[in-house]
Amino acid sequence: MKNLITLFCLLLSIFTFSQTKVKDTVTRRATITYNQKENAVKFKPETPPLIPIAGAPKPSYSYLWEFGDGHYSKEAEPKHVYKNKGTYKTRLAVTNNYDNGKPPATRPKAVVVNDISNEEVYTDIASIEDQNGLSIQKNADPIPDQQMEVIVSYQNMENYVADGKLYLFYNEKQFKNNNFELIDFRTYAGEREVKENLVANVNDLENSDSYLASENTLAKAKKYRNTTTEEDLDATLLEAKKTYKNVTILEFDGVNPGETRNVFFTHKTTPEMIKDTSATITMRSVFVPNRSFKNHKVKNLEMEIVTSHDPNKMGSNGSFMNYRLVRFKRVNFKTRFQNNGEGPARMIRLETDIPNMFDKKTFQIEDMYPKCPICPKGEEPTTSCLDTIIKQKQIFFTFKNIYLPGSEQKNVKEKDSTKGFVKYSMKFNKDFHKVNTKSRTAIIFDKNEPIITNYATTRFSPGISVGAKAGYNFYPDLENSKSYFVGATISPFKSYRWYWQAELINSIHKYNAATTITTGFATSANGVRQPTRTTTTLSYSNINNEIPLLIRYNINNFIGIGAGIQANINASEKQEEHTKTEYFESEKPDSIIIKTEENIVSNSESFTNFKTGLLFDLTLGAARIGPSFGARYVMNFEDNFNYIQLYGIWKF
């Protein structure tokens, strides 16, 4: 018996374990290794195997090394020469491209420099003068719930030693949830974080007509495509404060003329971040070279949200647009590509879908890489240029006579040099509906097979449309009824087809119930028996609150239909019983009336007679926005209360 019990427990434990899902806690890791000769260090990563994606290009790693002294490199195996003795904490961020797993985690490694060799040449930080003294870059595109690195570089382009400020704004207010959480930032030149009330500068702008706190502020916002030099610092900070939720502010001192410094920010994308993989999100850096003056530089970092690190991608800034305000708005699209071949590409062709609702006549190129002029029309180019051909449903971009290195090409160390993009914009057609669009691009390197990107989508926020309506209720089963109503509606603004609509209606009803006539006899004070006729009339008046909820469908611009449910209750109800008694001289038919008595009894109640029902609706006129006329049949679940509603409505 004991053996049977033991066997039973063993089988039960095996069965229980087999039913329990064991969570995989194995994390891929990359390790920092290095060879050191005095102050010259050669770094090399040890990375786990890549996990290919079926049908995708060959997977690869890209790297961002942070050497612990303010310098960095994107080479796979960089060599760095330290200028001073000390202990430096080296960090490595690894990005897995075309890989079906998470990026490998790494741990910092300390490098101890005890000797400085005169043989090795110290390499200073590269100048960013060609970027107007301010640069902001990332190691990878954001993926929800993953970590990313952002490098902000600034350079003193003045001819004197300067003390200034550096701002990094993130988490745009147009998105409900935060997209980023700042985990850490690292400075190497004595930069210190400060707190600053950016809204305090609003009073300085009260007499100015630029960037005031109004609904049009964002519409007036400057589009910082490249690094721009500005003079009104208060306006720039106020506008950034209206655009972004969070900011990190650093002060720095003693930047020599021509000196470049780097600040490293580690952000973690939140699980709640926007999941639209074609949406464009931004961070913004503001660089104030001298705290005593208002002149400053501004640069935006544009990023497309991705689900995997794929350099061939299409994105758009047309996410959650306000349909009321986009009539003259330019929507930006950006197609990115990377040459993953073993040799350079001399021609790159992008075949991009164009949704019908965009006006191709408004097409214009905003930016591109490789940088080159537009190809001349009607002749074969002999130099590098970008050719554009606009067709009915597509735009063809062709980079001709270019040299874009391949990521697998020999002696190519900088992965960014193998990447390119085209950024263009368009306006909407004159007559366009509130519908989402999607488009994608086929990327062809020389004569290779095309690479198809993801879909870039444009979406509209629901918006709010408030309507006013008034009309008459017709009750076929009620005698002498009169019913008028006024109300308000709320629905999404100018929906294309299906949408929800809620209403609040206040009605005033007056009607009479059936009149009854009874005959009888009454005995007078002197004992005389008199015939009587009593007429009893019941009348009702009430103020009724109705709450309909319906789903509507616009057949076209002029006809809409709907159906839904409705609840109503009498906010106040008054019932009157009018009694009229007539006394006759005798029982003869032509007997005269000798006396009449009338009596009125009233009774008032509040919030009574709760009813529910179904409704069916039809409107003719401006179905999506503006005035229209409607008819509605309400079928209550209570007898004798079905009615027809005729009304006029105006939606704003």
VEXPA-567561 format. One record per residue (C-alpha): residue number from 1; residue in one letter; x, y, z. Coordinates in Angstrom, 3 decimals. Example, Ala and Ser with C-alpha at 12.3 -4.5 7.8 and 13.67 -1.06 7.14 Angstrom:
BEGIN
1,A,12.300,-4.500,7.800
2,S,13.670,-1.060,7.140
This chain:
BEGIN
1,M,0.000,0.000,0.000
2,K,2.850,2.375,0.849
3,N,4.439,1.752,-2.544
4,L,1.155,2.576,-4.294
5,I,0.872,5.884,-2.439
6,T,4.465,6.760,-3.363
7,L,3.832,5.925,-7.007
8,F,0.630,8.010,-6.999
9,C,2.426,11.059,-5.572
10,L,5.200,10.690,-8.146
11,L,2.731,10.543,-11.035
12,L,0.803,13.530,-9.623
13,S,3.978,15.639,-9.376
14,I,4.983,14.735,-12.937
15,F,1.515,15.626,-14.227
16,T,1.476,18.909,-12.313
17,F,4.894,19.903,-13.626
18,S,3.877,19.046,-17.186
19,Q,0.881,21.378,-16.897
20,T,2.962,24.299,-15.580
21,K,4.494,26.641,-18.158
22,V,8.008,27.490,-17.153
23,K,8.875,31.015,-18.175
24,D,12.044,31.314,-20.202
25,T,14.312,33.562,-18.165
26,V,17.398,33.110,-20.340
27,T,18.710,36.519,-21.466
28,R,21.080,36.884,-24.391
29,R,24.241,38.672,-23.319
30,A,27.143,40.355,-25.068
31,T,30.481,40.646,-23.309
32,I,33.098,43.408,-23.591
33,T,36.651,42.165,-24.174
34,Y,39.756,44.225,-24.899
35,N,43.509,44.205,-25.409
36,Q,45.406,47.059,-23.802
37,K,48.806,48.591,-24.425
38,E,49.266,51.402,-21.940
39,N,46.629,54.008,-22.891
40,A,45.723,52.407,-26.240
41,V,42.867,49.909,-25.975
42,K,41.487,47.638,-28.706
43,F,37.894,46.604,-27.915
44,K,36.055,43.554,-29.205
45,P,32.520,42.297,-28.426
46,E,31.579,38.687,-27.814
47,T,27.993,38.354,-29.029
48,P,25.477,35.477,-29.024
49,P,24.330,33.854,-32.287
50,L,21.764,35.794,-34.304
51,I,18.277,34.397,-34.954
52,P,17.386,34.860,-38.641
53,I,13.937,35.931,-39.773
54,A,12.524,33.881,-42.637
55,G,12.551,35.895,-45.845
56,A,14.543,38.795,-44.347
57,P,18.117,39.817,-45.242
58,K,21.040,38.331,-43.366
59,P,20.945,39.411,-39.697
60,S,23.741,41.512,-38.236
61,Y,24.735,43.470,-35.163
62,S,25.446,47.183,-34.914
63,Y,27.265,48.732,-31.973
64,L,27.574,51.867,-29.871
65,W,30.653,52.027,-27.652
66,E,30.886,54.576,-24.845
67,F,34.479,54.713,-23.631
68,G,33.887,56.415,-20.278
69,D,35.740,59.631,-21.120
70,G,33.105,61.364,-23.258
71,H,34.102,59.636,-26.502
72,Y,32.166,57.007,-28.434
73,S,32.392,54.811,-31.536
74,K,30.020,52.845,-33.765
75,E,32.678,50.498,-35.090
76,A,32.405,46.794,-34.346
77,E,35.976,46.571,-32.947
78,P,37.165,50.108,-32.204
79,K,40.538,51.234,-30.963
80,H,40.578,54.083,-28.464
81,V,43.467,56.048,-27.004
82,Y,42.853,57.556,-23.566
83,K,44.338,60.974,-22.921
84,N,44.741,60.775,-19.144
85,K,45.409,58.181,-16.477
86,G,42.444,56.835,-14.568
87,T,39.731,54.187,-14.405
88,Y,37.127,54.387,-17.158
89,K,33.800,52.572,-17.260
90,T,33.230,51.357,-20.817
91,R,29.696,50.620,-21.998
92,L,28.383,48.805,-25.058
93,A,24.902,48.922,-26.620
94,V,24.263,46.185,-29.185
95,T,21.438,46.351,-31.735
96,N,20.277,43.200,-33.522
97,N,19.224,43.952,-37.120
98,Y,16.935,41.492,-38.950
99,D,17.064,39.341,-35.830
100,N,14.152,37.502,-34.249
101,G,15.139,38.108,-30.631
102,K,15.787,40.855,-28.122
103,P,19.010,42.902,-28.177
104,P,21.779,41.290,-26.102
105,A,22.238,42.779,-22.664
106,T,25.690,44.015,-21.652
107,R,27.457,45.030,-18.469
108,P,29.923,47.933,-18.190
109,K,33.586,47.028,-17.868
110,A,36.273,49.037,-16.118
111,V,39.444,49.923,-18.027
112,V,42.403,51.053,-15.893
113,V,44.988,53.334,-17.542
114,N,48.196,53.685,-15.525
115,D,50.618,54.789,-18.239
116,I,50.453,57.294,-21.066
117,S,52.525,56.427,-24.131
118,N,54.049,59.085,-26.330
119,E,53.880,56.729,-29.285
120,E,50.124,56.596,-29.471
121,V,48.249,59.588,-30.908
122,Y,45.257,60.708,-28.926
123,T,42.172,61.167,-31.135
124,D,39.858,63.922,-29.965
125,I,36.108,64.012,-30.492
126,A,35.140,64.669,-34.097
127,S,33.898,68.180,-34.825
128,I,30.193,68.711,-35.523
129,E,30.730,72.055,-37.212
130,D,28.998,70.745,-40.330
131,Q,25.849,70.294,-38.180
132,N,25.920,73.883,-36.952
133,G,27.350,72.919,-33.578
134,L,24.523,70.655,-32.340
135,S,23.889,66.970,-32.999
136,I,21.415,64.464,-31.576
137,Q,21.524,60.809,-32.567
138,K,20.334,57.400,-31.395
139,N,21.784,53.896,-31.460
140,A,18.513,52.259,-32.614
141,D,14.875,52.964,-33.380
142,P,12.502,52.653,-30.418
143,I,10.793,49.334,-29.725
144,P,8.223,49.179,-26.892
145,D,9.729,48.059,-23.577
146,Q,13.347,48.161,-24.768
147,Q,16.316,50.386,-23.957
148,M,17.873,52.912,-26.321
149,E,20.779,55.348,-26.178
150,V,20.670,58.998,-27.256
151,I,23.808,61.083,-27.745
152,V,23.603,64.879,-27.692
153,S,26.779,66.573,-28.942
154,Y,27.409,70.313,-28.722
155,Q,30.293,72.467,-29.937
156,N,31.404,75.966,-29.021
157,M,31.616,77.724,-32.389
158,E,32.412,81.093,-30.795
159,N,35.931,82.526,-30.488
160,Y,35.821,82.709,-26.684
161,V,35.388,80.334,-23.733
162,A,31.660,79.949,-23.042
163,D,29.316,78.863,-20.234
164,G,25.919,77.682,-21.450
165,K,22.934,75.337,-21.202
166,L,21.706,72.194,-22.903
167,Y,18.067,71.034,-23.014
168,L,16.642,67.671,-24.058
169,F,12.851,67.543,-24.439
170,Y,10.997,64.214,-24.793
171,N,7.531,62.614,-24.467
172,E,5.293,64.571,-26.826
173,K,1.956,65.719,-25.402
174,Q,0.052,64.648,-28.505
175,F,0.360,61.061,-27.231
176,K,-1.698,60.009,-24.221
177,N,0.999,57.827,-22.640
178,N,4.667,58.526,-22.164
179,N,6.852,56.955,-24.831
180,F,10.121,57.168,-22.881
181,E,11.423,56.870,-19.357
182,L,14.821,58.428,-18.625
183,I,16.922,55.753,-16.918
184,D,20.278,57.532,-16.728
185,F,22.414,60.233,-18.284
186,R,26.192,60.522,-18.206
187,T,28.323,63.634,-18.527
188,Y,32.120,63.854,-18.784
189,A,32.878,67.593,-18.769
190,G,31.334,68.746,-15.505
191,E,27.802,69.292,-16.852
192,R,25.290,69.506,-14.006
193,E,21.519,69.099,-13.976
194,V,19.419,72.120,-13.020
195,K,15.708,72.708,-12.561
196,E,14.012,75.516,-14.413
197,N,10.408,76.711,-14.560
198,L,9.993,77.123,-18.299
199,V,6.443,78.498,-17.943
200,A,7.755,81.467,-15.952
201,N,8.754,83.127,-19.207
202,V,5.165,83.463,-20.432
203,N,4.876,86.995,-19.043
204,D,7.798,88.058,-21.193
205,L,5.708,87.277,-24.254
206,E,2.491,89.092,-23.349
207,N,3.271,91.903,-25.750
208,S,4.411,89.579,-28.507
209,D,2.287,87.969,-31.177
210,S,4.491,84.911,-31.597
211,Y,4.125,81.624,-29.703
212,L,1.451,82.837,-27.322
213,A,-0.565,80.396,-25.255
214,S,-3.448,79.737,-27.601
215,E,-4.985,76.957,-29.635
216,N,-2.843,77.982,-32.596
217,T,0.474,77.623,-30.801
218,L,1.279,74.219,-32.197
219,A,0.182,75.303,-35.634
220,K,2.778,78.081,-35.457
221,A,5.496,75.754,-34.212
222,K,8.695,75.788,-36.204
223,K,9.706,72.602,-37.973
224,Y,13.317,72.012,-36.942
225,R,14.447,69.894,-39.874
226,N,18.174,70.577,-39.494
227,T,20.037,72.396,-36.763
228,T,18.719,75.954,-36.805
229,T,20.002,79.084,-35.101
230,E,17.337,81.078,-33.245
231,E,17.307,84.287,-31.216
232,D,14.074,84.272,-29.144
233,L,14.945,81.726,-26.464
234,D,11.805,82.388,-24.394
235,A,9.564,81.611,-27.366
236,T,11.501,78.447,-28.224
237,L,11.318,77.113,-24.650
238,L,7.647,77.968,-24.299
239,E,6.796,76.235,-27.559
240,A,8.840,73.174,-26.545
241,K,7.076,73.103,-23.184
242,K,3.728,73.024,-24.994
243,T,4.934,70.191,-27.215
244,Y,6.741,67.936,-24.723
245,K,5.947,66.687,-21.227
246,N,9.495,66.151,-19.939
247,V,12.828,67.938,-20.136
248,T,16.352,67.414,-18.820
249,I,18.350,70.649,-18.388
250,L,22.126,70.758,-18.002
251,E,24.463,73.666,-17.354
252,F,28.088,73.582,-18.473
253,D,31.114,75.812,-18.009
254,G,34.416,76.492,-19.716
255,V,33.894,75.192,-23.256
256,N,36.887,76.248,-25.326
257,P,36.504,77.591,-28.862
258,G,35.983,74.683,-31.269
259,E,35.615,72.141,-28.438
260,T,32.982,69.376,-28.853
261,R,31.398,67.581,-25.906
262,N,29.019,64.602,-25.717
263,V,26.256,63.791,-23.251
264,F,24.834,60.246,-23.165
265,F,21.180,59.590,-22.263
266,T,19.756,56.131,-21.615
267,H,16.014,55.922,-22.215
268,K,13.709,52.953,-21.830
269,T,10.683,52.851,-24.051
270,T,7.558,52.226,-22.000
271,P,5.235,49.254,-22.517
272,E,2.411,51.793,-22.929
273,M,4.114,53.704,-25.736
274,I,2.218,54.191,-28.973
275,K,2.226,50.911,-30.946
276,D,1.730,52.490,-34.375
277,T,4.761,51.168,-36.258
278,S,4.503,53.879,-38.905
279,A,4.248,56.761,-36.443
280,T,7.031,59.317,-36.146
281,I,7.968,60.540,-32.672
282,T,10.566,63.147,-31.769
283,M,12.950,64.435,-29.158
284,R,14.258,67.999,-29.264
285,S,17.550,69.454,-28.087
286,V,18.116,73.166,-27.434
287,F,21.719,74.344,-27.092
288,V,22.424,77.751,-25.521
289,P,26.152,78.471,-26.089
290,N,26.207,81.384,-23.649
291,R,23.831,81.744,-20.678
292,S,24.148,85.520,-20.864
293,F,22.534,85.706,-24.304
294,K,19.326,84.509,-25.974
295,N,20.815,83.099,-29.162
296,H,20.583,79.316,-29.316
297,K,20.459,76.285,-31.606
298,V,17.625,73.760,-32.024
299,K,17.642,70.223,-33.425
300,N,14.929,67.549,-33.626
301,L,15.559,63.812,-33.569
302,E,12.911,61.993,-35.603
303,M,12.275,58.321,-34.847
304,E,9.929,55.714,-36.287
305,I,8.520,53.149,-33.876
306,V,9.417,49.611,-34.924
307,T,8.724,46.045,-33.842
308,S,12.137,44.835,-34.974
309,H,15.330,46.564,-36.035
310,D,14.805,46.694,-39.796
311,P,16.722,49.508,-41.555
312,N,14.399,49.291,-44.585
313,K,11.298,51.031,-43.354
314,M,8.617,53.563,-44.234
315,G,7.076,55.990,-41.768
316,S,4.848,59.050,-41.572
317,N,4.078,61.862,-39.165
318,G,0.370,61.588,-40.038
319,S,-0.702,59.749,-36.897
320,F,-3.768,60.983,-35.003
321,M,-4.235,64.118,-37.074
322,N,-7.001,66.583,-36.268
323,Y,-9.396,66.373,-39.201
324,R,-10.592,69.956,-38.667
325,L,-7.080,71.350,-39.134
326,V,-5.425,69.162,-41.769
327,R,-6.934,70.734,-44.875
328,F,-3.754,72.705,-45.585
329,K,-1.343,70.578,-43.546
330,R,1.615,68.892,-45.203
331,V,1.973,65.246,-44.266
332,N,5.557,63.982,-44.248
333,F,6.597,60.519,-45.393
334,K,10.030,59.000,-45.021
335,T,11.437,55.851,-46.616
336,R,14.704,54.552,-45.157
337,F,16.932,51.937,-46.701
338,Q,20.255,50.202,-46.095
339,N,22.540,48.472,-48.561
340,N,23.219,45.094,-46.937
341,G,25.271,43.798,-49.838
342,E,28.943,42.970,-50.164
343,G,29.523,45.798,-52.630
344,P,28.345,49.362,-53.285
345,A,24.985,50.218,-54.860
346,R,25.115,52.542,-57.881
347,M,21.367,52.840,-58.407
348,I,18.538,52.645,-55.860
349,R,14.894,52.683,-56.945
350,L,12.008,53.297,-54.541
351,E,8.506,52.467,-55.789
352,T,6.149,54.100,-53.300
353,D,2.363,53.813,-53.106
354,I,0.398,57.079,-53.004
355,P,-3.105,57.004,-51.463
356,N,-5.818,58.628,-53.595
357,M,-6.751,61.194,-50.970
358,F,-3.418,63.036,-51.422
359,D,-2.902,65.731,-54.024
360,K,0.125,64.698,-56.092
361,K,0.426,68.254,-57.443
362,T,1.555,69.353,-53.966
363,F,4.354,66.749,-53.815
364,Q,7.748,68.061,-52.805
365,I,10.993,66.488,-51.593
366,E,11.995,67.626,-48.113
367,D,15.320,65.859,-47.694
368,M,17.359,62.888,-48.892
369,Y,20.546,60.891,-48.482
370,P,22.788,60.423,-50.385
371,K,22.626,64.168,-50.984
372,C,22.277,64.939,-54.663
373,P,20.377,67.320,-56.976
374,I,17.181,66.472,-58.826
375,C,17.853,64.890,-62.214
376,P,17.352,67.190,-65.228
377,K,14.293,66.379,-67.301
378,G,14.662,65.000,-70.810
379,E,18.324,64.046,-70.668
380,E,20.407,61.183,-69.354
381,P,22.333,62.308,-66.246
382,T,26.062,61.780,-66.027
383,T,26.391,62.839,-62.390
384,S,24.667,61.769,-59.183
385,C,21.023,62.854,-59.008
386,L,17.569,61.846,-57.798
387,D,14.933,61.215,-60.458
388,T,11.228,61.376,-59.543
389,I,8.371,60.060,-61.680
390,I,4.796,60.610,-60.487
391,K,2.175,58.156,-61.701
392,Q,-1.490,57.700,-60.846
393,K,-0.980,55.513,-57.768
394,Q,2.794,55.569,-57.259
395,I,5.852,57.785,-57.104
396,F,9.147,56.366,-58.331
397,F,12.344,57.712,-56.724
398,T,15.574,56.676,-58.431
399,F,19.016,57.510,-57.101
400,K,21.276,57.442,-60.158
401,N,25.064,57.341,-60.402
402,I,25.572,57.169,-56.650
403,Y,27.918,55.205,-54.411
404,L,26.270,53.701,-51.318
405,P,28.593,51.202,-49.580
406,G,27.341,47.784,-48.522
407,S,27.287,46.780,-44.875
408,E,29.165,43.554,-45.759
409,Q,31.654,45.406,-47.963
410,K,35.314,45.093,-47.080
411,N,36.778,47.967,-45.036
412,V,33.329,49.442,-44.271
413,K,33.362,50.103,-40.538
414,E,30.632,52.721,-40.180
415,K,27.197,51.116,-40.607
416,D,25.512,54.505,-40.921
417,S,27.379,55.119,-44.174
418,T,25.412,52.266,-45.771
419,K,22.033,53.857,-45.025
420,G,19.958,56.376,-46.973
421,F,16.488,57.872,-47.053
422,V,14.000,59.992,-48.958
423,K,11.694,62.359,-47.106
424,Y,8.811,63.992,-48.965
425,S,5.502,65.691,-48.198
426,M,2.071,66.224,-49.738
427,K,-1.209,67.932,-48.949
428,F,-4.657,66.386,-49.053
429,N,-6.978,66.637,-52.026
430,K,-9.659,69.307,-52.024
431,D,-12.358,66.735,-51.261
432,F,-11.048,64.025,-48.953
433,H,-12.805,61.889,-46.395
434,K,-11.919,60.965,-42.856
435,V,-10.429,57.562,-43.647
436,N,-7.122,55.993,-42.755
437,T,-4.563,55.450,-45.492
438,K,-1.643,53.089,-45.875
439,S,1.224,52.890,-48.309
440,R,4.504,51.019,-48.608
441,T,7.624,51.033,-50.729
442,A,9.450,48.477,-52.830
443,I,13.206,49.127,-52.516
444,I,15.415,47.881,-55.360
445,F,19.219,48.008,-55.118
446,D,20.669,47.925,-58.637
447,K,19.128,44.804,-60.235
448,N,18.423,42.836,-57.059
449,E,15.033,41.573,-55.931
450,P,12.839,44.271,-54.320
451,I,12.631,44.620,-50.533
452,I,9.074,45.470,-49.420
453,T,8.746,47.783,-46.426
454,N,6.062,47.919,-43.783
455,Y,2.916,49.983,-44.318
456,A,3.064,53.682,-43.427
457,T,-0.358,54.728,-42.206
458,T,-2.155,58.010,-41.633
459,R,-4.870,58.174,-39.020
460,F,-7.247,60.803,-37.730
461,S,-8.151,61.389,-34.116
462,P,-11.908,60.977,-33.539
463,G,-12.477,64.627,-32.690
464,I,-15.728,65.843,-31.185
465,S,-18.774,67.114,-33.019
466,V,-21.526,68.785,-30.990
467,G,-24.959,69.134,-32.511
468,A,-28.183,70.968,-31.652
469,K,-31.573,69.543,-32.580
470,A,-35.225,70.501,-32.139
471,G,-38.479,69.062,-33.397
472,Y,-41.910,67.563,-32.776
473,N,-42.994,64.178,-31.415
474,F,-46.088,62.600,-32.951
475,Y,-47.900,59.999,-30.796
476,P,-50.476,58.154,-32.923
477,D,-52.087,56.395,-29.930
478,L,-52.490,59.446,-27.707
479,E,-55.490,61.749,-27.966
480,N,-54.888,65.472,-28.403
481,S,-51.172,65.140,-27.748
482,K,-48.695,67.943,-28.210
483,S,-44.997,67.295,-27.801
484,Y,-41.996,69.511,-28.559
485,F,-38.360,68.914,-27.793
486,V,-34.875,70.422,-27.892
487,G,-31.651,68.543,-27.417
488,A,-27.934,68.180,-27.992
489,T,-25.845,65.469,-29.598
490,I,-22.233,64.417,-29.353
491,S,-20.391,62.257,-31.872
492,P,-16.991,61.971,-33.587
493,F,-16.285,64.846,-35.958
494,K,-17.264,64.198,-39.582
495,S,-16.960,60.413,-39.535
496,Y,-16.793,58.798,-42.946
497,R,-19.092,55.768,-42.505
498,W,-19.813,54.181,-39.107
499,Y,-19.838,56.143,-35.860
500,W,-21.510,56.304,-32.447
501,Q,-23.800,59.139,-31.405
502,A,-25.197,59.988,-27.964
503,E,-27.953,62.493,-27.297
504,L,-29.694,64.291,-24.470
505,I,-33.238,65.437,-25.257
506,N,-35.692,67.435,-23.147
507,S,-39.334,67.110,-24.223
508,I,-42.529,68.832,-23.115
509,H,-45.616,66.620,-23.485
510,K,-49.296,67.444,-23.105
511,Y,-52.063,64.975,-23.844
512,N,-55.535,63.869,-22.701
513,A,-56.527,60.388,-21.723
514,A,-59.969,58.934,-22.521
515,T,-63.020,60.918,-21.348
516,T,-65.689,58.988,-19.418
517,I,-69.368,59.944,-19.024
518,T,-71.580,58.382,-16.356
519,T,-75.241,59.008,-15.515
520,G,-76.979,58.612,-12.208
521,F,-79.274,60.231,-9.655
522,A,-78.741,62.544,-6.774
523,T,-81.105,63.459,-3.933
524,S,-81.456,67.127,-3.172
525,A,-81.728,68.625,0.320
526,N,-85.542,68.647,0.138
527,G,-85.648,64.963,-0.853
528,V,-86.206,65.450,-4.581
529,R,-84.543,62.813,-6.820
530,Q,-82.581,64.506,-9.656
531,P,-80.939,62.887,-12.721
532,T,-77.189,63.658,-13.131
533,R,-74.517,63.330,-15.825
534,T,-70.853,63.259,-14.791
535,T,-68.048,63.878,-17.322
536,T,-64.515,62.926,-16.164
537,T,-61.424,63.971,-18.181
538,L,-57.842,63.032,-17.342
539,S,-55.015,65.225,-18.749
540,Y,-51.284,64.833,-18.406
541,S,-48.335,67.176,-18.821
542,N,-44.744,66.248,-18.204
543,I,-41.156,67.188,-18.869
544,N,-39.353,64.123,-20.184
545,N,-35.613,63.421,-20.356
546,E,-34.493,61.086,-23.134
547,I,-31.045,59.572,-23.599
548,P,-30.671,57.852,-26.973
549,L,-27.512,55.964,-27.926
550,L,-27.244,54.868,-31.525
551,I,-24.814,53.712,-34.144
552,R,-25.037,55.615,-37.411
553,Y,-23.904,55.026,-40.967
554,N,-23.365,57.686,-43.595
555,I,-24.441,56.312,-46.959
556,N,-22.966,59.377,-48.655
557,N,-22.546,63.086,-47.984
558,F,-26.327,63.620,-47.842
559,I,-28.026,60.507,-46.426
560,G,-27.449,58.881,-43.058
561,I,-29.204,56.096,-41.204
562,G,-28.995,54.856,-37.647
563,A,-30.381,52.507,-35.028
564,G,-29.987,52.227,-31.311
565,I,-31.559,52.119,-27.885
566,Q,-33.204,54.788,-25.791
567,A,-34.092,55.332,-22.157
568,N,-36.368,58.073,-20.888
569,I,-37.880,59.170,-17.631
570,N,-40.319,61.864,-16.611
571,A,-38.369,64.498,-14.731
572,S,-41.677,66.007,-13.627
573,E,-45.234,64.771,-14.230
574,K,-48.535,66.463,-13.495
575,Q,-51.918,64.682,-13.665
576,E,-55.202,66.568,-13.562
577,E,-58.674,65.026,-13.154
578,H,-61.412,67.396,-14.318
579,T,-64.917,66.387,-13.134
580,K,-68.062,68.118,-14.425
581,T,-71.458,67.114,-12.891
582,E,-74.697,68.346,-14.499
583,Y,-78.048,68.197,-12.634
584,F,-81.255,67.892,-14.727
585,E,-84.778,68.937,-13.851
586,S,-86.273,65.573,-14.827
587,E,-85.459,62.379,-16.645
588,K,-86.960,63.602,-19.887
589,P,-84.523,63.796,-22.821
590,D,-85.053,67.517,-23.292
591,S,-84.868,68.305,-19.609
592,I,-82.993,71.497,-18.783
593,I,-79.859,71.670,-16.689
594,I,-80.619,73.315,-13.422
595,K,-77.124,73.164,-11.891
596,T,-73.522,72.424,-12.864
597,E,-70.620,71.545,-10.550
598,E,-66.954,71.328,-11.586
599,N,-64.014,69.982,-9.651
600,I,-60.283,69.736,-10.511
601,V,-57.895,67.424,-8.661
602,S,-54.185,67.558,-9.543
603,N,-51.279,65.384,-8.558
604,S,-47.531,66.018,-9.251
605,E,-44.634,63.578,-9.163
606,S,-40.944,63.623,-10.116
607,F,-38.735,61.055,-11.862
608,T,-41.389,58.508,-12.669
609,N,-42.416,56.263,-15.507
610,F,-39.042,54.950,-16.662
611,K,-39.234,53.503,-20.178
612,T,-36.825,51.905,-22.638
613,G,-37.066,51.146,-26.307
614,L,-35.500,50.851,-29.743
615,L,-35.125,53.607,-32.341
616,F,-34.586,53.801,-36.090
617,D,-33.345,56.994,-37.684
618,L,-32.992,58.643,-41.105
619,T,-31.421,62.029,-41.942
620,L,-31.358,63.985,-45.188
621,G,-29.083,66.963,-45.745
622,A,-25.475,67.501,-44.679
623,A,-24.976,64.032,-43.232
624,R,-21.454,64.501,-41.845
625,I,-21.399,68.118,-40.723
626,G,-23.868,70.983,-40.974
627,P,-27.687,71.121,-41.147
628,S,-30.022,68.248,-41.987
629,F,-33.588,67.065,-41.396
630,G,-34.432,63.781,-39.748
631,A,-37.203,61.333,-38.972
632,R,-37.033,58.804,-36.162
633,Y,-39.342,55.996,-35.111
634,V,-39.129,55.102,-31.413
635,M,-40.543,51.742,-30.398
636,N,-40.943,51.725,-26.637
637,F,-41.289,48.505,-24.689
638,E,-44.434,49.942,-23.111
639,D,-47.806,49.944,-24.835
640,N,-49.225,53.106,-26.434
641,F,-45.956,54.986,-26.291
642,N,-44.500,54.358,-29.752
643,Y,-43.986,57.637,-31.548
644,I,-42.470,59.355,-34.581
645,Q,-39.982,62.162,-34.184
646,L,-39.498,64.834,-36.844
647,Y,-36.578,67.179,-36.296
648,G,-33.933,69.483,-37.609
649,I,-30.305,69.111,-36.560
650,W,-27.100,71.063,-37.069
651,K,-23.746,69.465,-36.313
652,F,-20.710,71.611,-35.634
